[in-house]
Amino acid sequence: MRKALAVILCLVLVVSIAACGKTDTGTTAADSGGKSETGSAQQSGTNTDKRVKLTFLCQINVDTEGYDVNDNPYINYLRDTLNIDIEIISESSNYENKVNTVMASGDYPDYVQLSKSLYFKYAYDGALIKLDDLLNETDYPNLMAGVDEKYWNYSKIDGSIYGIPFVRYDTTPYLSYARKDWLENLGIDPSTLKTVDDYYNMLYAFTYNDPDRNGLNDTYGLSGCSGGTAMNSVAERYMGMLFIDAFDAAQFQVVDGKVIPNYITDGYKDYLKFLAKLYADGIIVPDYITKTQKQTEEEFMNGKFGVLNLFWSLSTLSSMRENLYPLRPPQKVNGGGESKYVYATPIRHWIGITTACKYPEKVLQIFDWSETDEGSVYVHAGIEGWDYDKVNGEIVIREDRAGINWAWRFITLGHQKSKVDSQLLPILTQSWGELAMEHLKLSEQYGTNDPIYVSAPEFSELSDYDFDTYVASYRDEVIMGKKDIDATWDDYVAGWYKYGGERWVELYTEWYNNSYNK
């Protein structure tokens, strides 16, 4: 009996030990370093971890097809796949004000989409947690492999990372396009266009040689629109992106040991003088400054002018793609070789995890999943049975769903695959077409970023200075002939320094010498 009882007790003990190996939170292989095909098992959506709730403040400023941002197929798919109850807080138009209002209330979301200025602001305010000790290749292999080290470095504030960078897979997305029908009507071979003068002659012909063959003098070479900022003005990009780097006027520079912005350089003066000549010669639509961005794009589509700088994806003008020729930027006027289309920064935004978040690892798991093939399918193909079908094991995007809602999905997710690889390229091709993929490759070939601008912090000391308005006002006055640039340039530069530029140069130069140039 004693022996039998001993055996029974041993069996009970073994069973109890086995049962104790399972916790309420459901330990998985990932908890001990195991990996699934898409990274840790925690990201597969099949784990038995306790389902937690996370609030995400973001800017969903795209068409949601009438769906509520918290009740739609995309957010529900993420909730089920990631086993996380994600609640979206969103504002489409006045997003920066929304962020400031929510954060000022003290009722922080768990994670938040932040522009560069807001990212620095709330890191300095102590509202975001440091991620250095959390980020590692063991727990988040896809995220760490997907985002290049330089982008993590760009995300450092005083040596620490406070946010996950949302890196564009198209890091330099600009291209200037000319209408093919006008080129053909005028017998212009765009591959022979090399210099700024060559492009001037093309634009002159677009204006005066009846490129649309309607017998009327009703066309122009270029246009612009109202609004914009000093570094990212759509108004200036529309008419000047083809030329600005040819004059060495597109990037921050170091002159005599000091960092200065592009818009007070000698090259920018020459660039503005060139645009003023185009305007004086009647090549730029005369009332461009009164146009909205939408109106300008509609006028381009309707054949009012012949060259416009756009994203390679073309957005609402995608129906024009077959009639558009992507132009290689001209050679630099100083003989320095080919110029580039300069896109200031490849980082669209940062996601900061706030100090209120109890489950920061869950947020990182979301972004690790976004860098997987499964996450890539979600962003760029959508949901099976709604956006795409599987045919013989292959993803086939439905015709009426191709190229739509991808922005809605990546904003809701907060991140996307950062590189165009062999898995992503076929999906993008289905959405945009093979010709668009050629244009994407050209945008990479012809484009670059401004390394100083990308790397530099946002200085709160400069927030009271409206440099954008100061620069944009002078730019338009010069272009439209209201100010003679040779007579006013020195006063413009001196005024910028007096207005706050001296402090600008001091701060950027100090940062450059102490951090960037090390």
C-alpha positions as CSV (number, residue, x, y, z in Angstrom):
1,M,0.0,0.0,0.0
2,R,2.8,2.3,0.9
3,K,4.5,1.7,-2.4
4,A,1.2,2.1,-4.3
5,L,0.6,5.4,-2.5
6,A,4.1,6.6,-3.3
7,V,3.6,5.9,-7.0
8,I,0.2,7.7,-7.0
9,L,1.8,10.7,-5.2
10,C,4.6,10.8,-7.7
11,L,2.2,10.8,-10.6
12,V,0.2,13.6,-9.1
13,L,3.4,15.6,-8.6
14,V,4.4,15.1,-12.2
15,V,1.0,16.2,-13.5
16,S,1.1,19.3,-11.2
17,I,4.6,20.3,-12.4
18,A,3.5,20.0,-16.0
19,A,0.4,22.1,-15.4
20,C,2.5,24.7,-13.6
21,G,4.5,25.1,-16.9
22,K,1.5,26.9,-18.3
23,T,0.8,30.4,-17.0
24,D,-2.2,32.5,-17.3
25,T,-0.5,34.6,-20.0
26,G,0.3,31.6,-22.1
27,T,4.1,31.3,-22.5
28,T,5.2,30.7,-26.1
29,A,8.3,29.8,-27.9
30,A,9.0,33.5,-28.4
31,D,9.2,34.0,-24.7
32,S,12.3,31.8,-24.6
33,G,13.8,33.1,-27.8
34,G,12.0,30.9,-30.3
35,K,11.0,32.3,-33.7
36,S,8.2,31.7,-36.1
37,E,8.5,32.2,-39.8
38,T,7.5,35.8,-39.4
39,G,9.6,36.5,-36.3
40,S,8.6,35.8,-32.7
41,A,5.5,33.7,-32.2
42,Q,4.0,36.7,-30.3
43,Q,3.5,38.4,-33.6
44,S,1.7,35.5,-35.4
45,G,-1.7,36.3,-34.0
46,T,-2.1,32.7,-32.9
47,N,-0.5,33.1,-29.4
48,T,-2.6,32.9,-26.2
49,D,-1.1,36.0,-24.5
50,K,-3.6,38.0,-22.5
51,R,-5.4,40.4,-24.9
52,V,-4.6,44.0,-23.9
53,K,-5.9,47.3,-25.0
54,L,-3.8,50.0,-26.6
55,T,-4.8,53.5,-27.6
56,F,-3.2,55.1,-30.7
57,L,-3.3,58.8,-31.5
58,C,-2.7,59.2,-35.3
59,Q,-3.7,61.3,-38.3
60,I,-6.1,59.3,-40.6
61,N,-6.5,62.1,-43.2
62,V,-7.5,59.8,-46.1
63,D,-10.7,58.4,-47.5
64,T,-12.1,55.7,-45.2
65,E,-15.0,54.8,-47.5
66,G,-17.5,55.9,-44.9
67,Y,-16.2,53.6,-42.2
68,D,-15.6,54.6,-38.6
69,V,-11.8,54.4,-37.8
70,N,-12.6,52.0,-35.0
71,D,-15.1,49.9,-36.8
72,N,-13.9,48.7,-40.2
73,P,-12.4,45.6,-41.8
74,Y,-8.8,46.9,-41.4
75,I,-8.7,47.7,-37.7
76,N,-10.7,44.5,-37.0
77,Y,-8.2,42.5,-39.0
78,L,-5.3,43.9,-36.9
79,R,-7.1,43.3,-33.6
80,D,-7.7,39.6,-34.5
81,T,-4.3,39.0,-36.1
82,L,-2.2,40.7,-33.4
83,N,-4.5,39.8,-30.5
84,I,-4.5,43.4,-29.3
85,D,-7.5,45.7,-28.8
86,I,-6.3,48.8,-30.7
87,E,-8.4,51.9,-30.2
88,I,-7.7,54.8,-32.6
89,I,-7.9,58.4,-31.6
90,S,-7.7,60.5,-34.8
91,E,-7.9,64.0,-36.2
92,S,-7.6,64.6,-39.9
93,S,-7.1,68.3,-40.4
94,N,-5.7,70.0,-37.3
95,Y,-3.6,67.1,-36.1
96,E,-0.8,69.0,-34.4
97,N,-3.3,70.9,-32.3
98,K,-5.0,67.6,-31.5
99,V,-1.8,66.1,-30.3
100,N,-1.0,69.1,-28.1
101,T,-4.5,69.1,-26.7
102,V,-4.5,65.4,-25.8
103,M,-1.0,65.5,-24.4
104,A,-1.7,68.6,-22.4
105,S,-4.6,66.9,-20.7
106,G,-2.3,64.4,-19.2
107,D,-4.4,61.5,-20.4
108,Y,-1.8,60.1,-22.7
109,P,-2.5,57.5,-25.4
110,D,-0.3,54.5,-25.3
111,Y,1.4,55.5,-28.5
112,V,1.3,58.5,-30.8
113,Q,2.2,59.5,-34.4
114,L,4.5,62.5,-34.2
115,S,6.1,64.9,-36.7
116,K,9.7,65.8,-36.2
117,S,9.0,68.9,-34.2
118,L,6.4,67.1,-32.0
119,Y,8.8,64.1,-31.6
120,F,11.5,66.3,-30.2
121,K,9.0,68.3,-28.1
122,Y,7.5,65.4,-26.3
123,A,10.8,63.6,-25.8
124,Y,12.2,66.7,-24.1
125,D,9.0,67.0,-22.1
126,G,9.5,63.5,-20.7
127,A,6.3,62.2,-22.2
128,L,8.0,59.4,-24.2
129,I,9.9,56.4,-23.0
130,K,13.4,55.6,-24.0
131,L,13.5,52.6,-26.3
132,D,17.2,51.8,-26.3
133,D,16.9,49.0,-23.7
134,L,13.8,47.5,-25.4
135,L,15.0,47.5,-29.1
136,N,16.9,44.3,-29.9
137,E,17.2,41.8,-32.7
138,T,16.1,38.8,-30.6
139,D,12.6,40.1,-29.7
140,Y,12.0,42.3,-32.8
141,P,14.1,40.8,-35.6
142,N,12.0,42.0,-38.4
143,L,11.8,45.6,-37.2
144,M,15.6,45.8,-36.5
145,A,16.4,44.3,-39.9
146,G,13.9,46.3,-41.8
147,V,14.9,49.8,-40.5
148,D,18.5,50.7,-41.5
149,E,20.8,51.8,-38.7
150,K,21.1,55.3,-40.1
151,Y,17.4,55.9,-39.5
152,W,17.7,54.8,-35.9
153,N,20.6,57.2,-35.6
154,Y,18.4,60.0,-37.1
155,S,15.9,59.2,-34.4
156,K,18.3,59.8,-31.5
157,I,17.7,62.7,-29.2
158,D,20.6,63.5,-26.9
159,G,21.9,60.0,-27.7
160,S,18.7,58.1,-27.0
161,I,15.9,56.7,-29.2
162,Y,12.4,57.9,-28.2
163,G,10.4,56.8,-31.3
164,I,10.2,54.3,-34.1
165,P,10.9,55.9,-37.4
166,F,8.3,55.4,-40.2
167,V,10.7,55.1,-43.1
168,R,9.3,55.6,-46.6
169,Y,10.1,52.6,-48.9
170,D,10.4,55.3,-51.6
171,T,12.9,57.4,-49.8
172,T,13.2,60.0,-52.7
173,P,9.8,60.0,-54.3
174,Y,10.0,63.1,-56.5
175,L,10.0,63.3,-60.3
176,S,9.3,66.1,-62.7
177,Y,7.1,65.0,-65.6
178,A,6.7,66.5,-69.1
179,R,3.7,65.9,-71.3
180,K,4.7,63.3,-74.0
181,D,2.2,64.6,-76.5
182,W,3.6,68.1,-76.4
183,L,7.2,66.7,-76.7
184,E,6.1,64.7,-79.8
185,N,4.2,67.6,-81.3
186,L,7.2,69.8,-81.0
187,G,9.7,67.2,-82.1
188,I,11.7,67.4,-78.8
189,D,13.7,64.4,-77.8
190,P,13.7,64.6,-74.0
191,S,16.7,62.3,-73.7
192,T,18.8,65.1,-75.3
193,L,18.0,67.6,-72.6
194,K,21.1,68.1,-70.5
195,T,21.6,71.6,-69.3
196,V,19.4,74.3,-67.6
197,D,19.4,76.1,-71.0
198,D,18.1,73.0,-72.7
199,Y,15.2,72.9,-70.3
200,Y,14.6,76.6,-70.7
201,N,14.3,76.1,-74.5
202,M,11.8,73.3,-74.0
203,L,9.7,75.3,-71.6
204,Y,9.8,78.3,-74.0
205,A,8.5,76.0,-76.8
206,F,5.8,74.7,-74.5
207,T,4.7,78.3,-74.0
208,Y,4.9,79.8,-77.5
209,N,5.1,77.0,-80.2
210,D,1.5,75.7,-79.8
211,P,2.4,72.4,-78.2
212,D,-1.2,71.2,-78.1
213,R,-1.8,72.1,-81.8
214,N,-5.1,74.0,-81.0
215,G,-4.0,77.2,-82.8
216,L,-4.3,79.3,-79.7
217,N,-1.7,81.0,-77.5
218,D,-3.0,79.4,-74.3
219,T,-0.2,77.2,-72.9
220,Y,2.7,77.7,-70.4
221,G,5.7,75.7,-69.4
222,L,5.3,75.7,-65.6
223,S,3.0,76.7,-62.8
224,G,3.0,76.8,-59.0
225,C,0.4,77.3,-56.3
226,S,-0.2,79.1,-53.0
227,G,1.1,78.1,-49.6
228,G,3.9,75.8,-48.5
229,T,7.0,76.0,-46.3
230,A,10.6,77.0,-46.8
231,M,11.8,73.5,-47.1
232,N,8.8,71.6,-48.4
233,S,6.8,74.2,-50.4
234,V,4.5,72.6,-52.9
235,A,4.3,76.0,-54.6
236,E,8.0,76.1,-55.2
237,R,8.3,72.4,-55.9
238,Y,5.8,72.5,-58.7
239,M,7.8,75.1,-60.7
240,G,11.3,74.8,-59.3
241,M,12.2,71.2,-58.3
242,L,13.6,70.5,-61.7
243,F,16.1,73.2,-61.3
244,I,16.9,74.0,-57.7
245,D,19.7,71.5,-57.1
246,A,21.3,72.5,-60.4
247,F,22.0,75.8,-58.7
248,D,23.2,74.1,-55.5
249,A,20.3,75.6,-53.7
250,A,18.4,72.5,-52.4
251,Q,20.2,71.6,-49.2
252,F,21.6,73.0,-46.0
253,Q,25.2,73.9,-46.4
254,V,28.3,74.5,-44.2
255,V,29.9,77.9,-45.2
256,D,33.0,79.2,-43.3
257,G,32.4,76.6,-40.6
258,K,28.7,77.5,-40.0
259,V,25.5,75.7,-41.0
260,I,23.2,77.8,-43.1
261,P,19.8,77.0,-44.7
262,N,19.6,76.6,-48.5
263,Y,17.4,79.7,-48.9
264,I,20.1,82.2,-48.0
265,T,22.8,80.7,-50.1
266,D,24.3,82.4,-53.3
267,G,23.0,79.4,-55.2
268,Y,19.4,80.1,-54.1
269,K,19.8,83.7,-55.3
270,D,20.8,82.5,-58.7
271,Y,18.0,80.0,-58.7
272,L,15.4,82.6,-57.9
273,K,16.8,84.9,-60.6
274,F,16.3,82.0,-63.1
275,L,12.7,81.5,-62.0
276,A,12.1,85.3,-62.2
277,K,13.3,85.2,-65.8
278,L,10.9,82.3,-66.6
279,Y,8.1,84.4,-65.2
280,A,9.1,87.6,-67.0
281,D,9.3,85.6,-70.2
282,G,5.7,84.4,-69.8
283,I,6.7,80.8,-69.2
284,I,5.1,80.5,-65.7
285,V,1.3,80.7,-65.3
286,P,1.0,84.4,-64.3
287,D,-1.6,83.9,-61.5
288,Y,-0.1,80.7,-60.0
289,I,0.0,82.3,-56.6
290,T,-3.8,82.3,-56.4
291,K,-4.2,78.6,-57.2
292,T,-4.7,75.8,-54.7
293,Q,-2.7,72.6,-55.1
294,K,-5.8,70.9,-56.5
295,Q,-6.4,73.6,-59.0
296,T,-2.9,73.5,-60.2
297,E,-3.0,69.8,-60.7
298,E,-6.3,70.0,-62.6
299,E,-4.8,72.7,-64.9
300,F,-1.9,70.4,-65.6
301,M,-4.2,67.5,-66.4
302,N,-6.3,69.8,-68.7
303,G,-3.2,70.9,-70.6
304,K,-2.6,74.5,-69.4
305,F,1.1,73.9,-68.8
306,G,3.5,71.2,-69.6
307,V,5.9,70.3,-66.7
308,L,5.0,69.4,-63.1
309,N,6.9,67.9,-60.2
310,L,5.0,65.0,-58.6
311,F,5.4,61.9,-56.5
312,W,6.2,58.9,-58.7
313,S,2.8,57.4,-57.7
314,L,1.0,60.4,-59.3
315,S,-1.9,60.0,-56.9
316,T,-5.0,61.6,-58.5
317,L,-3.1,62.1,-61.8
318,S,-2.3,58.4,-62.3
319,S,-4.5,58.3,-65.4
320,M,-2.0,60.5,-67.1
321,R,1.0,58.2,-66.6
322,E,1.1,56.9,-70.2
323,N,1.3,60.5,-71.4
324,L,4.1,61.6,-69.0
325,Y,7.8,61.5,-69.5
326,P,10.0,61.5,-66.3
327,L,12.7,64.1,-66.7
328,R,16.3,63.6,-65.6
329,P,17.4,66.7,-63.6
330,P,19.8,69.0,-65.5
331,Q,23.6,69.2,-65.0
332,K,24.7,71.6,-62.4
333,V,25.4,75.1,-63.7
334,N,28.8,75.2,-62.0
335,G,30.0,72.0,-63.9
336,G,29.6,69.8,-60.8
337,G,27.8,67.0,-62.6
338,E,24.2,65.8,-62.4
339,S,21.8,67.5,-60.1
340,K,19.2,65.6,-58.1
341,Y,15.6,65.9,-56.9
342,V,16.1,66.5,-53.2
343,Y,13.5,65.1,-50.8
344,A,14.3,66.6,-47.4
345,T,13.7,63.5,-45.3
346,P,12.8,59.8,-45.9
347,I,11.2,59.6,-42.4
348,R,7.5,60.2,-42.7
349,H,6.9,60.4,-39.0
350,W,7.8,58.8,-35.7
351,I,5.8,56.7,-33.3
352,G,6.4,57.6,-29.7
353,I,5.4,55.2,-26.9
354,T,4.2,57.3,-24.0
355,T,5.1,57.0,-20.3
356,A,1.4,55.9,-19.8
357,C,1.9,52.8,-21.8
358,K,1.9,49.6,-19.7
359,Y,2.7,47.3,-22.6
360,P,5.4,49.0,-24.7
361,E,6.6,45.6,-25.9
362,K,3.1,45.1,-27.5
363,V,3.6,48.2,-29.5
364,L,7.0,47.0,-30.7
365,Q,5.4,43.7,-31.6
366,I,2.9,45.5,-33.9
367,F,5.8,47.2,-35.7
368,D,7.8,44.1,-35.9
369,W,4.9,42.4,-37.6
370,S,4.5,45.3,-40.0
371,E,8.0,44.5,-41.4
372,T,7.0,40.9,-42.2
373,D,5.6,39.6,-45.4
374,E,2.3,39.2,-43.8
375,G,2.3,42.8,-42.6
376,S,3.4,43.9,-46.1
377,V,0.4,42.0,-47.7
378,Y,-1.9,43.8,-45.3
379,V,-0.6,47.3,-46.1
380,H,-0.2,47.0,-49.8
381,A,-2.7,44.3,-50.8
382,G,-5.3,44.6,-48.1
383,I,-7.5,41.8,-46.7
384,E,-8.2,38.5,-48.5
385,G,-11.7,38.3,-49.7
386,W,-12.2,42.0,-49.7
387,D,-9.3,43.6,-51.4
388,Y,-7.6,40.5,-52.9
389,D,-8.1,36.8,-53.6
390,K,-5.7,33.9,-53.7
391,V,-5.5,32.3,-57.1
392,N,-3.3,29.2,-57.3
393,G,-1.6,30.4,-54.1
394,E,-0.9,33.8,-55.6
395,I,-2.2,37.1,-54.4
396,V,-4.5,38.8,-57.0
397,I,-5.7,42.2,-56.0
398,R,-9.2,42.9,-57.2
399,E,-9.4,45.4,-60.0
400,D,-11.6,47.8,-58.1
401,R,-9.3,47.7,-55.0
402,A,-5.9,48.1,-56.7
403,G,-4.0,51.1,-55.4
404,I,-6.6,52.2,-52.8
405,N,-6.6,52.3,-49.0
406,W,-2.9,51.5,-48.6
407,A,-2.4,54.9,-46.9
408,W,-5.4,54.2,-44.6
409,R,-3.9,50.8,-43.7
410,F,-0.3,52.0,-43.0
411,I,-1.6,54.9,-40.9
412,T,-3.8,52.6,-38.9
413,L,-0.9,50.2,-38.5
414,G,1.6,53.0,-37.8
415,H,4.5,51.4,-39.8
416,Q,5.2,49.5,-43.0
417,K,7.9,47.4,-44.6
418,S,10.7,49.8,-45.1
419,K,12.3,48.3,-48.2
420,V,11.1,47.2,-51.6
421,D,12.1,43.5,-51.7
422,S,11.1,40.6,-53.9
423,Q,8.0,40.0,-51.9
424,L,6.7,43.6,-52.0
425,L,7.6,44.5,-55.6
426,P,5.0,42.2,-57.2
427,I,2.3,43.6,-54.9
428,L,3.2,47.2,-55.7
429,T,3.2,46.3,-59.4
430,Q,-0.3,45.0,-59.2
431,S,-1.4,48.2,-57.5
432,W,0.5,50.7,-59.6
433,G,1.5,49.0,-62.8
434,E,4.9,48.1,-64.4
435,L,5.4,51.6,-65.8
436,A,4.9,53.1,-62.3
437,M,7.6,50.7,-61.0
438,E,10.0,52.0,-63.6
439,H,9.2,55.5,-62.4
440,L,9.8,54.4,-58.8
441,K,13.2,53.2,-59.8
442,L,13.9,56.5,-61.6
443,S,12.9,58.4,-58.5
444,E,15.6,56.5,-56.6
445,Q,18.1,57.0,-59.3
446,Y,17.5,60.7,-59.7
447,G,16.8,61.5,-56.0
448,T,18.6,62.2,-52.8
449,N,18.0,63.5,-49.3
450,D,19.5,66.4,-47.4
451,P,21.7,64.6,-44.8
452,I,22.1,67.6,-42.5
453,Y,18.3,68.4,-42.5
454,V,17.4,64.7,-41.9
455,S,19.9,64.4,-39.0
456,A,19.3,67.8,-37.3
457,P,17.1,68.1,-34.2
458,E,14.1,70.4,-33.9
459,F,15.1,73.4,-31.8
460,S,12.2,74.6,-29.6
461,E,14.0,78.0,-29.3
462,L,13.2,78.7,-32.9
463,S,9.5,77.9,-32.7
464,D,8.5,81.6,-32.3
465,Y,10.1,82.5,-35.7
466,D,8.0,82.2,-38.8
467,F,10.9,81.7,-41.2
468,D,8.6,80.0,-43.7
469,T,6.5,83.0,-44.3
470,Y,9.5,85.3,-44.5
471,V,11.2,83.2,-47.1
472,A,8.1,82.3,-49.2
473,S,6.9,86.0,-49.3
474,Y,10.3,87.1,-50.6
475,R,10.5,84.2,-53.1
476,D,7.1,85.0,-54.7
477,E,7.8,88.7,-54.9
478,V,11.1,88.1,-56.7
479,I,9.6,85.5,-59.1
480,M,6.7,87.8,-60.0
481,G,9.0,90.7,-60.6
482,K,7.8,92.8,-57.6
483,K,11.3,92.9,-56.2
484,D,14.6,93.1,-58.0
485,I,16.8,90.4,-56.5
486,D,20.1,92.1,-57.1
487,A,18.9,95.2,-55.3
488,T,17.2,93.4,-52.4
489,W,19.1,90.2,-51.8
490,D,21.5,91.6,-49.2
491,D,18.6,93.2,-47.3
492,Y,16.6,89.9,-47.4
493,V,19.6,87.9,-46.0
494,A,20.3,90.6,-43.4
495,G,16.7,90.7,-42.4
496,W,16.6,86.9,-42.0
497,Y,19.6,87.0,-39.6
498,K,18.1,89.9,-37.6
499,Y,14.7,88.2,-37.5
500,G,16.1,85.1,-35.8
501,G,18.6,83.7,-38.3
502,E,21.5,84.4,-36.0
503,R,20.1,82.1,-33.4
504,W,19.2,79.5,-36.1
505,V,22.9,79.4,-37.3
506,E,24.2,79.3,-33.8
507,L,22.0,76.3,-32.8
508,Y,22.6,74.3,-36.0
509,T,26.3,74.9,-36.0
510,E,26.7,73.9,-32.4
511,W,24.8,70.7,-33.1
512,Y,26.8,70.1,-36.3
513,N,30.1,70.4,-34.5
514,N,29.2,68.5,-31.4
515,S,27.1,65.7,-32.9
516,Y,26.8,65.4,-36.6
517,N,30.4,66.0,-37.6
518,K,31.9,63.6,-35.1
